Amino acid sequence: MSRNDPFDGPQDAPAFRVIEAVREAVPSLTALWGFSDSGKTYSALRYARGLVGPKGKIVVIDTENKRAKFYAGMFGGFGHIDLQPPFSPHRYTAAVEAAIQSGADAIIIDSASHVWQGEGGVLEQADATNATGLRKWQAPKTAYVRMVNRMLRSPVHMIFCLRAKEHFVQKGAGKQAEVVHMGQIPIFGAGFIYEMTVAIRMESGSRTPLTVKAPDPIADVIQVGEYIEEKHGERIAAWLAGGTPVDHELAALQASARNVAAGGTAALRQWWGENVTKGQRAALEAIIPELKDLATTADEEIAKQVAIQNERQNDPLADAFTPDKQAA
């Protein structure tokens, strides 16, 4: 295997390595969700100040028509991004990148629900397509997943303020059918709450938690019924700091390498030769087998799609008057 082109030749190592697990000092992911009068913004600002300390920088990405500015100058101050419609995953991602580039230590997204159920959000994008069934979700859901993955891998603390809605389901059919109230759920994609370090359901009109989900070592930090304050963020930050420091620059480099590898071997070789320094190549050496496996899989998928396209072009019946079986 050439060090200048480590992606030449057959796969000569497992795609993944097994290493000893250690707890890392990763940034926290926190969701505060509830109805509009539950105090999410106020609580998030106090909590964020505790996470980052008195001199840390907080940036609020505000989709609520600048309402976060009601608290301007409080809790040590904060930076502000006015995010107006369309509330697309791309614009949310761009706002997060801008906040990180500005030096944010914690980012509050208030409200994250607009990317799902807002003007230009996922639901609206899906309804606007000409596709039907599951196909109408393909593009919006892909953009949404990429946005979520970027946020979950943020090098700074992320706090998501989510709106809530009442959840009803129909049980039974015909005369036996009944609509059953299943409680409240956050307005966002399914499963997102389970990705959080801390998830807090806020009680309507009280500014206090109704339920709290957190890892066992910090499960008692935030108590149901008490106001969320700086002390809660401080205790959680102290626990997080007890892990091994994370090299966020290396993590970002590895993420870029994986994204390029997903485009195939040719794209990976070009990127490796033109954009990666000698020091970066050494840093990426541990995941070269994984990158090679990713690129090879992408090559196979590309070849399959080319073969399908060539078959269609050579099919004398594949004309403008013949229905596309793939689209049926």
C-alpha positions as CSV (number, residue, x, y, z in Angstrom):
1,M,0.0,0.0,0.0
2,S,1.5,3.3,-1.1
3,R,1.4,6.1,1.6
4,N,0.7,8.6,-1.2
5,D,-2.2,6.4,-2.4
6,P,-3.3,4.2,0.5
7,F,-6.5,3.3,-1.2
8,D,-4.9,1.2,-4.0
9,G,-5.2,-2.6,-3.9
10,P,-7.4,-5.0,-2.0
11,Q,-8.7,-4.4,1.5
12,D,-5.9,-5.7,3.7
13,A,-7.2,-4.8,7.2
14,P,-10.6,-4.8,9.0
15,A,-12.7,-1.7,8.4
16,F,-12.9,-0.9,12.1
17,R,-10.6,-1.2,15.1
18,V,-11.6,-2.2,18.6
19,I,-10.2,0.0,21.3
20,E,-10.7,0.3,25.1
21,A,-13.7,2.5,26.0
22,V,-13.0,5.6,28.0
23,R,-15.4,8.4,28.9
24,E,-14.7,11.5,26.9
25,A,-15.3,15.1,27.8
26,V,-17.9,15.6,25.0
27,P,-20.2,18.7,24.9
28,S,-23.7,18.1,26.2
29,L,-26.9,17.8,24.2
30,T,-29.9,19.1,26.0
31,A,-33.6,19.4,25.0
32,L,-36.2,21.5,26.8
33,W,-39.6,20.8,25.5
34,G,-43.1,22.0,26.4
35,F,-45.9,24.4,25.5
36,S,-45.2,28.1,24.7
37,D,-45.8,29.2,28.3
38,S,-43.4,26.7,30.0
39,G,-40.4,28.9,30.3
40,K,-38.0,27.2,27.8
41,T,-36.1,30.2,26.6
42,Y,-35.6,31.7,30.1
43,S,-34.5,28.3,31.6
44,A,-32.2,27.5,28.6
45,L,-30.4,30.8,29.0
46,R,-29.8,30.2,32.8
47,Y,-28.8,26.6,32.2
48,A,-26.4,27.6,29.3
49,R,-24.7,30.2,31.5
50,G,-24.0,27.5,34.1
51,L,-22.6,25.2,31.4
52,V,-20.1,27.7,30.0
53,G,-19.2,29.8,33.1
54,P,-19.3,33.5,33.6
55,K,-17.0,34.3,30.6
56,G,-18.3,31.7,28.2
57,K,-20.1,32.8,25.0
58,I,-23.7,31.8,24.4
59,V,-25.4,32.2,21.0
60,V,-29.1,31.9,20.5
61,I,-30.5,31.0,17.1
62,D,-33.9,32.6,17.4
63,T,-36.7,31.5,15.1
64,E,-39.4,33.2,17.3
65,N,-39.2,36.6,15.6
66,K,-36.5,37.9,18.0
67,R,-38.3,37.0,21.2
68,A,-35.1,35.8,22.8
69,K,-34.1,39.4,22.9
70,F,-36.6,40.0,25.7
71,Y,-33.7,38.7,27.9
72,A,-30.9,40.7,26.3
73,G,-28.3,41.8,28.9
74,M,-29.4,39.1,31.4
75,F,-27.5,36.1,32.5
76,G,-24.1,37.5,31.4
77,G,-25.4,38.4,27.9
78,F,-25.5,36.3,24.7
79,G,-25.1,36.5,20.9
80,H,-28.1,36.4,18.7
81,I,-28.9,35.1,15.2
82,D,-32.3,36.1,13.8
83,L,-33.3,33.0,11.8
84,Q,-36.3,33.9,9.6
85,P,-38.2,31.6,7.2
86,P,-37.7,29.4,5.3
87,F,-36.9,27.1,8.2
88,S,-35.0,24.5,6.1
89,P,-32.5,22.1,7.5
90,H,-29.8,23.8,5.4
91,R,-30.5,27.2,7.0
92,Y,-30.4,25.7,10.5
93,T,-27.1,24.1,9.7
94,A,-25.7,27.3,8.3
95,A,-26.8,29.2,11.5
96,V,-25.1,26.6,13.7
97,E,-21.9,26.8,11.7
98,A,-22.0,30.7,12.0
99,A,-22.5,30.4,15.8
100,I,-19.5,28.0,16.1
101,Q,-17.3,30.2,13.9
102,S,-18.2,33.2,16.1
103,G,-16.6,31.4,19.1
104,A,-19.8,30.1,20.8
105,D,-19.3,27.8,23.8
106,A,-23.0,26.9,23.9
107,I,-25.7,27.3,21.2
108,I,-29.4,27.5,22.0
109,I,-31.8,26.8,19.2
110,D,-35.2,28.4,20.0
111,S,-37.2,26.9,18.5
112,A,-35.8,23.7,16.8
113,S,-39.4,22.7,16.1
114,H,-39.7,25.0,13.1
115,V,-37.3,22.9,11.0
116,W,-39.9,20.1,11.3
117,Q,-43.2,21.9,11.4
118,G,-42.6,25.4,10.2
119,E,-42.6,27.5,7.0
120,G,-40.1,25.8,4.7
121,G,-39.6,23.0,7.1
122,V,-39.5,19.2,6.5
123,L,-43.3,18.7,6.5
124,E,-43.9,21.6,4.2
125,Q,-41.2,20.5,1.8
126,A,-42.6,17.0,1.7
127,D,-46.1,18.2,0.9
128,A,-44.7,20.5,-1.8
129,T,-43.2,17.7,-3.9
130,N,-45.0,16.0,-6.8
131,A,-44.0,12.6,-5.4
132,T,-46.4,10.4,-3.5
133,G,-46.1,8.0,-0.7
134,L,-42.7,7.5,0.9
135,R,-40.9,9.1,-2.0
136,K,-42.0,12.6,-1.2
137,W,-40.0,12.3,2.1
138,Q,-36.7,11.3,0.5
139,A,-35.2,14.7,-0.1
140,P,-36.5,16.5,3.0
141,K,-35.7,13.6,5.3
142,T,-32.2,13.3,3.9
143,A,-31.5,17.0,4.5
144,Y,-33.0,16.7,8.0
145,V,-30.9,13.7,8.9
146,R,-27.7,15.5,7.7
147,M,-28.6,18.5,9.8
148,V,-29.3,16.4,12.9
149,N,-26.0,14.5,12.5
150,R,-24.1,17.8,12.3
151,M,-25.7,19.1,15.5
152,L,-25.2,15.8,17.4
153,R,-21.5,16.1,16.6
154,S,-21.2,19.7,17.6
155,P,-17.9,20.7,19.3
156,V,-19.9,22.9,21.7
157,H,-22.9,22.5,24.0
158,M,-26.2,22.4,22.1
159,I,-29.5,23.2,23.8
160,F,-32.7,22.6,21.8
161,C,-35.9,24.3,22.8
162,L,-38.8,22.3,21.3
163,R,-42.5,23.0,21.2
164,A,-44.9,20.3,22.4
165,K,-48.2,19.0,21.1
166,E,-50.9,16.7,22.3
167,H,-50.6,13.2,20.8
168,F,-53.6,11.2,19.8
169,V,-53.8,7.8,18.1
170,Q,-56.7,5.8,16.8
171,K,-57.2,2.3,18.2
172,G,-59.4,-0.2,16.6
173,A,-61.4,0.2,13.3
174,G,-64.9,0.7,12.2
175,K,-67.5,1.0,15.0
176,Q,-64.8,-0.2,17.5
177,A,-62.5,2.7,16.6
178,E,-61.6,5.2,19.4
179,V,-59.2,8.1,19.6
180,V,-56.9,7.8,22.6
181,H,-54.9,10.6,24.1
182,M,-51.3,9.5,24.5
183,G,-49.9,12.6,26.2
184,Q,-47.5,15.2,25.0
185,I,-44.7,14.8,22.5
186,P,-42.1,17.2,21.2
187,I,-42.5,18.6,17.7
188,F,-39.5,17.2,16.0
189,G,-38.4,14.0,14.2
190,A,-39.0,10.7,16.0
191,G,-36.3,9.5,18.3
192,F,-34.4,12.8,18.6
193,I,-35.1,13.1,22.3
194,Y,-33.3,9.8,22.9
195,E,-30.0,11.3,21.5
196,M,-29.9,13.9,24.3
197,T,-27.6,13.9,27.3
198,V,-30.4,15.7,29.2
199,A,-34.0,15.9,28.1
200,I,-36.4,18.0,30.2
201,R,-40.2,18.3,29.7
202,M,-41.3,21.6,31.0
203,E,-44.6,22.1,32.9
204,S,-47.0,24.5,31.3
205,G,-47.0,27.9,33.0
206,S,-44.5,27.0,35.7
207,R,-40.9,27.3,34.4
208,T,-40.2,24.0,36.1
209,P,-39.4,20.4,34.8
210,L,-42.2,17.9,34.7
211,T,-39.9,15.0,33.7
212,V,-36.1,14.8,33.4
213,K,-34.1,12.2,31.5
214,A,-30.3,12.1,32.2
215,P,-27.5,9.6,32.7
216,D,-27.4,8.0,36.1
217,P,-24.3,10.0,37.4
218,I,-26.2,13.2,36.9
219,A,-29.8,11.9,37.1
220,D,-30.4,13.9,40.4
221,V,-28.9,17.2,39.3
222,I,-32.2,18.6,38.0
223,Q,-35.2,17.8,40.2
224,V,-38.8,17.8,39.0
225,G,-40.6,20.9,40.2
226,E,-37.6,23.1,40.9
227,Y,-36.5,26.1,38.7
228,I,-33.7,25.5,36.3
229,E,-30.8,27.7,37.2
230,E,-27.1,28.2,36.5
231,K,-26.1,25.7,39.2
232,H,-27.6,22.9,37.2
233,G,-25.5,23.7,34.2
234,E,-22.4,24.0,36.4
235,R,-22.9,20.6,37.9
236,I,-23.4,18.9,34.5
237,A,-20.4,20.8,33.0
238,A,-18.3,19.6,35.9
239,W,-19.3,16.0,35.3
240,L,-18.7,16.2,31.6
241,A,-15.2,17.8,32.2
242,G,-14.2,14.6,34.1
243,G,-13.8,12.7,30.9
244,T,-10.8,12.5,28.5
245,P,-10.4,15.7,26.4
246,V,-11.7,15.4,22.9
247,D,-9.7,16.5,19.8
248,H,-12.5,18.3,18.0
249,E,-10.2,19.3,15.1
250,L,-9.4,15.6,14.5
251,A,-13.1,14.6,14.8
252,A,-14.0,17.3,12.1
253,L,-11.2,16.0,9.8
254,Q,-12.4,12.4,10.2
255,A,-16.0,13.5,9.5
256,S,-14.8,15.3,6.3
257,A,-12.9,12.2,5.2
258,R,-15.9,9.9,5.7
259,N,-18.1,12.3,3.7
260,V,-15.6,12.4,0.8
261,A,-15.2,8.6,0.9
262,A,-19.0,8.2,0.5
263,G,-18.5,9.6,-3.0
264,G,-16.2,6.8,-4.2
265,T,-12.5,6.0,-4.5
266,A,-11.8,8.6,-7.3
267,A,-13.2,11.4,-5.2
268,L,-11.3,10.2,-2.1
269,R,-8.0,9.9,-4.0
270,Q,-8.4,13.4,-5.4
271,W,-9.2,14.9,-2.0
272,W,-6.3,13.0,-0.4
273,G,-3.8,14.2,-2.9
274,E,-5.0,17.8,-3.2
275,N,-6.4,18.8,0.1
276,V,-4.8,16.7,2.9
277,T,-1.5,17.8,4.4
278,K,1.2,15.3,5.5
279,G,0.3,15.9,9.2
280,Q,-3.4,15.3,8.5
281,R,-2.6,12.0,6.6
282,A,-0.8,10.8,9.6
283,A,-3.8,11.7,11.8
284,L,-6.1,9.8,9.5
285,E,-4.0,6.7,9.2
286,A,-6.1,4.9,11.9
287,I,-9.3,5.1,9.9
288,I,-7.8,4.4,6.4
289,P,-9.3,0.9,6.3
290,E,-12.7,2.3,7.1
291,L,-12.4,5.0,4.4
292,K,-11.3,2.4,1.9
293,D,-14.3,0.3,2.8
294,L,-16.7,3.3,2.5
295,A,-15.2,4.2,-0.9
296,T,-15.4,0.7,-2.3
297,T,-19.0,0.3,-1.3
298,A,-19.7,3.7,-3.0
299,D,-17.9,2.5,-6.1
300,E,-20.1,-0.6,-6.2
301,E,-23.3,1.4,-5.9
302,I,-22.2,3.9,-8.6
303,A,-21.3,1.0,-10.9
304,K,-24.8,-0.5,-10.3
305,Q,-26.5,2.8,-11.1
306,V,-24.4,3.3,-14.3
307,A,-25.3,-0.3,-15.4
308,I,-29.0,0.4,-14.8
309,Q,-28.8,3.7,-16.8
310,N,-27.0,2.0,-19.7
311,E,-29.6,-0.8,-19.8
312,R,-32.3,1.8,-20.1
313,Q,-30.5,3.7,-22.9
314,N,-30.0,0.5,-24.8
315,D,-33.6,-0.7,-24.4
316,P,-35.6,0.1,-27.6
317,L,-38.8,0.2,-25.5
318,A,-37.5,2.7,-23.1
319,D,-38.9,5.8,-24.8
320,A,-41.0,8.8,-23.8
321,F,-44.2,6.7,-24.2
322,T,-43.1,3.8,-22.0
323,P,-43.8,4.2,-18.2
324,D,-40.7,4.1,-16.0
325,K,-41.0,1.0,-13.9
326,Q,-38.7,2.5,-11.3
327,A,-41.1,5.4,-10.8
328,A,-44.2,3.3,-10.6
